[in-house]
């Protein structure tokens, strides 16, 4: 179970990883590999999915998800507000 501080750090790291890779869309597994290099604690993919849900629920949404047209795979990418959020140092 992550602390509140770790959850916050995970959200920031996930958004930063998506912004760096914009406009690419990543699966949770792909994003987890990138984020694990940036945070000093262990987390599960479910923790990352929860972090993405919060970033998606932010107004305006900082990330968006798309589904594979031929399957059920979900991919995440940064939105324009998400990119600006990081670039402005928020």
Beta strands, then each sheet from edge to edge (+ up, - down):
strand 1: 63-67
strand 2: 74-78
sheet 1: 1+ 2-
end
